[in-house]
Amino acid sequence: MLHELLANPIDNAIRCTPPGGRIEVEARRDGAAVRFAVTDDGPGIAESERERVVERFVRGSKADSQGSGLGLAIAREIAALHGGALTLAASPHPSGLRVSVALPAANAPAARG
């Protein structure tokens, strides 16, 4: 499942970024979390659509003809099953999208409550 979680945003970036475009993949440990992000300079997803495109069968208005609208929804569900979260934001480039996933690190201390 983690492979699917990580592969989906990379696949989306590859399909949506024009030839010669930029795709950045990063992973890092951040305290009690592991963070993974994919950033591209494709057409992006409008801020007003970002909450909906993580629902099943919903695609952004700039989406090409490929895809079913399931990938981000599945990735979000996998992140949640592992105690994490998937978020969408604007790319720091003039266009594009940044998909971020935060997961608890395997050896993170249990939360006290």
C-alpha positions in Angstrom: 0.0 0.0 0.0 2.8 2.4 0.7 4.2 1.8 -2.8 0.8 2.8 -4.2 0.7 5.9 -1.9 4.1 7.1 -3.2 3.8 6.0 -6.8 0.5 7.8 -7.4 1.7 11.4 -7.1 4.8 10.6 -9.1 2.8 9.1 -11.9 0.4 12.0 -11.9 3.3 14.5 -12.1 4.8 12.5 -15.0 1.5 12.5 -16.9 0.7 16.2 -16.2 4.1 17.8 -16.6 4.9 19.0 -20.2 8.0 17.8 -22.0 11.0 19.6 -20.5 9.1 20.4 -17.3 10.3 19.9 -13.8 9.3 17.2 -11.3 10.9 17.2 -7.8 10.6 14.3 -5.4 11.8 14.6 -1.8 11.6 12.6 1.3 12.8 13.5 4.8 12.5 12.8 8.4 10.9 15.6 10.4 10.8 14.9 14.1 8.2 12.1 14.6 7.1 12.2 11.0 8.4 11.1 7.6 7.5 13.6 4.9 7.3 12.9 1.2 6.5 15.5 -1.5 6.2 15.6 -5.2 6.3 19.0 -6.9 5.7 19.7 -10.6 5.3 22.6 -12.9 2.4 21.2 -14.9 -1.0 22.9 -15.1 -1.7 22.3 -11.3 -5.1 22.1 -9.6 -7.0 25.3 -8.7 -7.2 26.0 -5.0 -10.9 25.9 -5.2 -10.8 22.3 -6.5 -8.1 20.8 -4.2 -10.5 19.5 -1.5 -12.7 17.8 -4.0 -10.1 16.1 -6.2 -9.1 13.8 -3.3 -12.6 12.3 -3.5 -13.2 9.3 -5.6 -14.0 9.9 -9.3 -13.4 13.7 -9.1 -10.9 15.2 -11.4 -9.6 18.8 -11.7 -10.9 21.0 -14.5 -7.4 21.0 -16.1 -7.1 17.2 -16.1 -6.3 15.5 -19.4 -8.4 12.7 -20.8 -6.4 10.0 -19.0 -7.2 8.9 -15.5 -10.3 8.0 -13.6 -10.2 10.3 -10.6 -9.3 7.6 -8.2 -5.5 8.0 -7.7 -5.4 10.9 -5.2 -8.4 9.5 -3.3 -6.7 6.2 -2.9 -3.5 7.8 -1.9 -5.3 9.9 0.7 -7.0 6.8 2.1 -3.7 4.9 2.3 -2.1 7.8 4.1 -5.0 7.9 6.6 -4.8 4.1 7.2 -1.1 4.6 8.2 -2.0 7.5 10.6 -0.8 10.2 8.1 -2.3 12.8 5.8 -2.0 13.8 2.2 -2.3 17.5 1.3 -2.3 19.5 -2.0 -0.8 22.9 -2.4 0.4 25.2 -5.2 3.9 24.5 -6.5 6.5 27.1 -5.7 7.0 27.3 -9.5 4.9 29.6 -11.6 2.5 26.7 -12.2 2.0 23.2 -10.9 1.1 21.2 -7.9 2.8 20.0 -4.7 1.4 16.8 -3.2 2.7 16.2 0.3 2.3 13.1 2.5 3.2 13.1 6.2 3.4 9.7 8.0 4.4 8.9 11.5 7.9 7.5 11.7 8.1 3.8 12.5 10.1 4.4 15.7 8.2 7.5 16.8 7.2 7.4 20.4 3.5 6.7 20.9 1.3 9.7 21.5 0.3 10.2 25.1 -3.2 11.4 25.9 
